[in-house]
C-alpha cells in the first residue's frame, strides 16, 4: 500500500506547505480546514456559525476529492478559538451530522492562524464491499 496525496480546488488552498488530505488504504486523514471561502480567499462572512459551515463545507470537498463523504467520518478534532462558542458550534454540527455522529474532541486553541475562530480535521474511511 502506498499513501496518496489528496488535493481539490473546491476547498481553500492554504499557503502552508500541506496537503488537503492523505489517503492510505481505505483511511483518509484531512488537514485542518478553517473558515476560508475558496472563492474569495477570505474568512466566510456572516458570523461564527457561517464560519463553521464554511469549514465543514471545505472538509466535505476534501472528503469527496478523496472518494468518501461526511457519512464516513470516524473521528473529528475541533479547534475553537473560544470555548464560549461551543454551544453555537454544536448547533451547526448537528446540521452536518444529523445521525450516526463520529467520535469528536473539541478543544480551545486560543489564537489561531489568520484569525480563524474554528478549524476542523477528520479521519474518514472509504467503505469497501465485504
Secondary structure as UniProt FT lines:
FT   STRAND          4..6
FT   TURN            9..10
FT   STRAND          21..24
FT   TURN            25..26
FT   STRAND          27..30
FT   STRAND          33..34
FT   STRAND          36..37
FT   TURN            38..41
FT   STRAND          42..43
FT   HELIX           48..65
FT   TURN            66..67
FT   HELIX           70..72
FT   STRAND          73..80
FT   HELIX           83..85
FT   HELIX           86..96
FT   STRAND          103..108
FT   HELIX           113..115
FT   STRAND          118..125
//
